[in-house]
Amino acid sequence: MKICGLDEAGRGPLAGPLVAAAIILNPQCSIFNFKDSKKLSEKQREDLFNKIVCSGAVFKTEIISTRQINNRGMGWANKEIFKRLIKILEADKYIVDGNLKIKVRNKNVKSVIDADASRKCVMAASVIAKVTRDKLMRQLHNEYPNYGWEKNMGYGTKIHIEAIRKYGAVKYHRDVYVTTALNNS
């Protein structure tokens, strides 16, 4: 039975896209040190990412842009990104981290709270999504270096919020998130 794990990265930051990954692990390959990507250092995530890529696993990533998030909302983006991945990666069963109700015709989809801490395929998806998003944020930092995205990855750190106050928001900022952060700081 082919089981596909899915997870996302970047639901909470003030800037940048939402990135998700879907992965079917190679049953002949055993990769050790699986953990939720949030519990790994950047180096550990990148090392594990490289091992996953070289393991023969089948995976896809999907991105929902900041513009789409601003236009349609994070609730839509979070469901849509998983639906897109489920439609492009064939499996017998899909395990999505979280409690979203995701329905895709003729697909066996199950949402599991904290699956990124208990299911290897979802842990792997977590790593792929996080490393992919971090790389994107470092690229965006090169375009807009004032916000510290190479370190804060778009999250609402003190330095990031101060930069928004000084330089204003740019096209990669999430309007609702920025407004909320500015009003609460």
C-alpha positions in Angstrom: 0.0 0.0 0.0 1.4 3.4 -1.0 0.9 5.9 1.8 1.5 9.6 1.1 2.3 12.0 3.9 1.6 15.7 3.5 2.6 18.7 5.6 3.0 22.5 5.1 5.4 25.2 6.1 4.7 28.9 6.5 1.2 29.1 7.7 2.0 31.7 10.4 4.6 34.2 9.1 4.0 37.8 8.1 5.7 37.3 4.7 6.2 34.7 2.0 4.4 31.9 0.4 2.8 28.8 1.9 4.7 25.7 0.9 3.5 22.1 1.2 5.0 18.7 0.3 3.6 15.3 -0.4 5.9 12.3 -0.1 5.8 8.5 -0.5 8.8 7.0 1.2 10.8 4.3 -0.5 10.0 1.1 1.6 13.5 -0.3 0.7 15.3 2.7 2.2 15.5 3.4 5.9 16.3 6.9 6.9 17.0 7.5 10.6 16.5 10.6 12.8 13.0 11.4 11.6 11.5 14.2 13.7 9.1 17.0 13.1 11.0 19.7 11.1 10.3 22.2 13.9 12.4 20.1 16.3 15.5 19.9 14.1 18.2 22.5 13.6 18.6 24.1 10.2 21.6 21.9 9.5 19.8 18.7 10.6 16.8 19.6 8.3 19.1 20.2 5.3 21.0 16.9 5.9 17.7 15.0 6.2 16.3 16.8 3.2 19.4 15.6 1.1 19.0 12.0 2.5 15.3 12.0 1.6 16.0 13.3 -1.9 18.6 10.6 -2.5 16.5 7.8 -0.9 14.3 7.1 -3.9 11.3 8.7 -2.2 8.7 10.2 -4.6 7.6 13.7 -3.6 6.1 16.9 -4.9 6.0 20.4 -3.6 3.4 23.0 -4.1 3.4 26.8 -3.4 0.6 29.2 -2.8 1.8 32.8 -3.3 1.4 35.7 -1.0 -0.8 37.3 -3.5 -3.2 34.3 -3.5 -3.1 34.3 0.3 -4.0 38.0 0.4 -6.8 37.5 -2.1 -8.4 34.3 -0.8 -7.2 33.9 2.8 -5.1 31.4 4.6 -8.0 29.0 5.2 -8.5 28.6 1.5 -4.7 28.4 0.9 -4.2 25.7 3.5 -6.9 23.4 2.0 -6.1 24.2 -1.6 -2.4 23.4 -1.4 -3.1 19.9 0.0 -5.9 19.3 -2.6 -3.4 20.2 -5.4 -0.8 17.8 -4.1 -3.3 14.9 -3.7 -4.4 15.3 -7.3 -0.8 15.1 -8.6 0.7 12.4 -6.5 -1.0 9.0 -6.8 -1.2 6.9 -3.6 -3.6 4.5 -1.8 -3.9 6.6 1.3 -3.1 10.2 2.2 -2.2 11.4 5.7 -2.4 15.2 6.2 -1.0 16.8 9.3 -3.6 18.7 11.2 -7.4 18.7 11.5 -8.4 20.0 8.1 -11.4 18.4 6.5 -10.1 17.7 3.0 -12.2 15.9 0.5 -10.8 14.9 -2.9 -13.0 12.7 -5.1 -12.0 9.0 -5.1 -9.1 9.6 -2.7 -8.7 8.2 0.8 -7.6 11.3 2.8 -7.2 11.3 6.6 -6.2 14.3 8.7 -4.2 13.4 11.8 -3.4 16.0 14.5 0.4 16.0 15.2 1.1 13.5 12.4 4.3 15.5 11.8 5.5 14.1 15.1 4.3 10.5 14.7 4.2 9.4 11.1 7.5 9.1 9.2 6.0 10.0 5.8 4.5 13.2 7.3 7.7 14.0 9.1 9.5 13.7 5.8 6.9 16.0 4.1 7.5 18.5 7.0 11.2 18.5 6.3 10.8 18.9 2.5 8.3 21.7 2.9 10.3 23.6 5.5 13.6 23.4 3.7 12.0 24.4 0.4 10.3 27.4 2.0 13.4 28.5 3.8 15.3 28.5 0.5 12.6 30.7 -1.0 12.7 33.1 1.9 16.5 33.5 1.6 16.0 34.3 -2.1 13.3 36.9 -1.2 15.7 38.3 1.3 18.1 39.1 -1.5 15.3 41.2 -3.1 14.2 42.8 0.1 17.2 42.7 2.6 15.7 45.2 5.1 13.3 42.6 6.7 15.8 39.9 7.9 14.1 37.1 6.0 17.3 35.1 5.7 17.1 34.6 9.5 13.4 35.1 10.5 11.9 33.4 7.4 9.2 35.9 7.4 8.0 35.4 10.9 7.0 38.4 13.1 10.2 39.0 15.0 10.9 42.3 16.6 13.4 43.2 13.8 10.9 42.3 11.1 8.1 44.3 12.6 10.4 47.3 13.1 11.5 47.1 9.5 7.8 47.1 8.4 7.2 50.2 10.4 10.3 51.9 8.9 10.1 50.7 5.3 6.5 49.7 4.9 5.1 46.4 3.7 6.1 44.9 0.3 4.4 42.6 -2.1 5.5 39.5 -0.2 3.8 40.6 3.0 0.5 39.1 4.1 -1.9 42.1 4.5 -4.0 40.7 7.4 -1.0 39.3 9.2 0.9 42.5 9.0 -2.0 44.7 10.2 -2.6 42.4 13.1 1.1 42.3 14.0 1.4 46.1 13.8 -1.7 46.6 16.0 -0.5 44.1 18.6 3.1 45.4 19.0 
